[in-house]
Amino acid sequence: MNRKFQLVLISICAFVLAGLLVLAAGSQSPAYSAGTTIKVPDDYSTIQAAINAASGGDTIMVKSGTYNENLSITEGITLTGGWDASFVAQTPGDSVIDGQGAGRVISITCATSDTVVTVDGFTIANGDASGLGPPTLPESPQASSLLSAVKLESGSDSLSDRLAALQASAADLEARGLYPGGQAAYQAALARLDKLTGRALNSQNQPAGVNAPAVSADAGGGIYSWNASLHLSNSTIEWNTASQANNGYGGGVFVGQAAPYGTVIANNLIQFNTASVEANGNGGGVYLYQTPGALVEENQFRDNVASQSGDVGVGGGLNVDDSQDVWVDDNLLTRNTAQAGWACPAQGGGGIGGGAQFHSVRYLTITNNILRSNLGALHCGSSGGGLHVYIAEDVNISDNQVVDNWGVLFQVYTDDYGGGMSLETVNGIKVEGNEVRGNTTGMSSLPSGIQVSYGGGIF
């Protein structure tokens, strides 16, 4: 047998063997190697099935549509949504992952914190983490030393009476042509009042939770990421709740124990999320805990609530805790509320950082953001209607717009601080180039006048 014939025979055998392997694999699910792209629903009918088949480094592309799922991710994968039928054009947000109130929408837990998980181009909605618990977290970490005890006199304070008085005062100013901003601003203020007080009235009429989970806190209604590096981009995070009856962390997104510079939250719409309905809440939209080097940029935080009816709410839109070298740039934070309930605890309660709160942070940069029409507290005490920074070092707050924020809507027998921003126990701070206007520490006070407001713009 000559050399040429041997080579031909070897080639034929190799071809036949390859064909047999293909036939054998045809009856099994696809086995993907690292770096492979998996398509949903073409390759798998559900996103979770695709995740289960994926390995670290794989990309999952999800066609537009609604997927009623609660996902679990433990590998470093890229999950992208909004793709058309041919998987060529992407429209971010057109792939909806609906948690249906049956748990977190996406839960991410990895073996090492430097494992990068990318989530891009989805709408993540209707998650509820009640009863699922958090990792080891401080029990409602102290957000301010300024909230003081409330001393209410019996029968001296009711939501309906206070609302009627404030509406009458505003109507009088408008009738005399003295309302700041004129007719348009007056109508906008009335609409805002209706929304805020309506939410409080609803919470008053709801019975307290009777079957509260055994755990003391819950975290991450929309996305929960622990011991991983989350890159979240081009997504809408909406109508998620961290906890119904217990303390809640991160109604929309919770990120904890990330690798240095491993957390990126960019170009997202984060709206209508609640950290806790009945108890204390931290980070209605997003809560970041131990996320060194986190980057939060070009997001919109709208209409999020830290605590719906609990004693204390911290960070209506964003709450960053126990982190360093955090960069927050070019975000819009508007109409977020730290504490939205009416009841006031005797030993102090209220809202801290209606738009955003930063606690125990070193090397903090807050630049080019718009904080507009946020509220610290509907009632009780407040500190920082738009922004609150507490126990921080080396802070740069520059070139932001801090406009039309309220510290507390209906002031009680407490002192309130910083309608626009409150900076408390901060060492090494630069505040320059900011536009700070139209902010109010206390909108409506009691006739006794013993409560005091400090710093309508900055405290």
Number of C-alpha atoms within 10 A of each C-alpha: 5 6 7 8 10 10 10 10 10 10 12 10 11 11 10 10 11 11 12 12 10 10 10 10 12 10 8 8 10 13 10 13 13 12 14 15 15 22 20 20 16 12 15 17 13 17 25 16 14 21 22 12 16 26 19 17 18 21 22 22 25 31 25 23 15 12 17 17 20 20 19 17 17 19 22 24 22 21 21 24 28 24 23 17 13 7 15 7 11 19 15 21 24 21 24 24 26 22 24 16 19 15 24 32 28 23 20 20 18 18 12 17 19 19 22 22 26 17 21 23 27 26 24 27 28 23 31 30 32 27 20 19 21 21 12 7 12 7 10 16 11 11 26 22 10 17 22 19 17 19 14 14 8 6 6 12 14 11 15 10 10 18 17 11 12 18 13 12 13 18 17 13 14 18 11 8 12 13 17 13 10 13 14 10 13 17 14 11 15 15 11 14 17 13 11 19 19 12 17 21 15 12 20 14 8 10 8 15 12 7 7 14 17 10 13 16 28 29 38 39 39 36 30 27 26 22 20 27 30 28 17 22 22 22 27 24 29 26 22 36 36 43 34 24 24 27 30 37 40 39 44 39 32 29 26 27 22 27 21 17 16 21 28 19 21 21 20 25 20 29 27 22 34 37 45 34 27 23 23 30 37 39 41 46 42 32 31 26 21 20 27 24 20 27 20 21 22 20 23 21 28 25 23 35 37 46 36 29 28 27 24 32 37 40 40 47 42 32 28 25 21 16 25 22 19 23 18 20 21 19 22 20 29 26 24 35 38 43 39 35 29 24 19 21 16 13 11 17 26 33 38 41 41 47 43 33 30 27 22 18 23 21 18 23 18 20 21 19 22 22 28 26 25 34 38 42 37 30 26 33 32 40 42 40 46 41 32 31 27 22 17 23 18 16 21 17 18 18 18 21 19 28 22 21 33 32 42 35 28 22 27 27 20 23 22 33 32 31 40 38 32 29 21 20 13 17 13 11 16 12 12 12 13 16 14 19 17 17 26 26 32 30 16 17 19 14 9 9 10 11 15 15 22 18 20 25 27 23 19
